[in-house]
Amino acid sequence: MWHNKSNIPITVLVIGIILVCGLALVSFFISKGDVKKGFVGVYLTEKLNSQVENYIVHGSLVGSNTRFNDKGELVFYQEYKEKDGFLFWGKEKVVFSIEHPIPS
């Protein structure tokens, strides 16, 4: 014998739990892109520190991003650019930039 009165609340409960889990997964996927953009500064700082440590240990600038700053000093630098606009009509803009003087 099946009790029809108890089937409806259990069905609603199961559907509700499935919907809540689905919304949680969707929100995690949406926030994944925001987190990547939020930690770009930390990533570039670690990359720059790696370049500085590599220079201190090995003494070579091979594979490093270097440039001359406004004062004419040679510095390590890292920057993150983002394309603003649509397809081919967009302009690149620097979102985050960091530089460190080359230790002597």
C-alpha positions in Angstrom: 0.0 0.0 0.0 1.3 3.4 -1.0 0.6 6.5 1.1 -0.1 9.3 -1.4 -0.1 12.0 1.3 3.5 11.5 2.3 4.8 11.3 -1.3 4.1 14.9 -2.1 6.2 16.5 0.7 9.1 14.2 0.1 9.1 14.9 -3.6 9.0 18.7 -2.9 11.9 18.3 -0.5 14.0 16.3 -2.9 13.3 18.8 -5.7 14.2 21.7 -3.4 17.5 20.1 -2.4 18.4 19.4 -6.0 17.6 23.1 -6.9 19.7 24.4 -4.0 22.7 22.3 -4.9 22.3 23.4 -8.5 22.3 27.0 -7.6 25.3 26.5 -5.4 27.3 25.0 -8.3 26.2 27.8 -10.7 27.3 30.4 -8.2 30.7 28.7 -7.8 31.2 28.7 -11.5 30.3 32.3 -11.9 32.6 33.5 -9.1 35.5 31.5 -10.5 36.2 34.2 -13.1 36.1 36.9 -10.5 38.5 35.2 -8.2 41.0 34.8 -11.1 40.9 38.5 -11.8 41.1 39.3 -8.1 44.4 37.5 -7.5 46.3 38.7 -10.6 48.3 41.1 -8.4 49.4 38.3 -6.1 50.4 36.1 -9.1 52.4 38.9 -10.7 54.2 39.7 -7.4 55.2 36.1 -7.0 56.4 36.0 -10.6 58.5 39.1 -10.0 59.9 37.7 -6.8 60.9 34.6 -8.7 62.8 36.7 -11.3 64.6 38.6 -8.6 65.6 35.4 -6.7 66.7 33.8 -10.0 68.9 36.9 -10.7 70.4 36.8 -7.2 71.3 33.1 -7.4 72.4 32.8 -11.0 73.2 36.4 -11.9 71.6 36.3 -15.4 68.7 38.3 -16.8 67.8 35.6 -19.4 64.1 35.1 -19.5 63.3 38.1 -17.3 61.1 41.0 -18.2 63.3 44.1 -17.8 63.0 47.7 -18.9 64.3 51.1 -18.0 62.1 53.1 -15.7 61.6 56.9 -15.7 64.8 57.5 -13.8 66.8 55.5 -16.4 67.4 52.5 -14.0 67.1 48.9 -15.2 64.2 47.2 -13.4 62.3 44.0 -13.4 58.6 44.5 -14.3 55.4 42.5 -14.7 52.1 43.8 -16.0 48.7 42.5 -16.7 46.7 43.9 -19.6 43.1 43.5 -20.4 41.3 44.1 -23.7 38.5 46.6 -23.4 35.9 46.6 -26.1 34.5 44.1 -28.6 36.5 41.8 -30.8 38.9 43.8 -33.0 37.8 47.3 -31.9 39.0 47.0 -28.3 42.0 48.7 -26.7 44.4 47.1 -24.4 44.8 48.8 -21.0 47.2 48.0 -18.2 45.2 46.8 -15.2 48.1 45.9 -12.8 51.8 46.8 -13.1 54.7 46.1 -10.7 58.4 46.8 -10.9 61.4 46.1 -8.8 64.9 47.6 -9.1 67.6 45.1 -10.1 69.8 44.4 -7.0 73.4 45.2 -7.4 
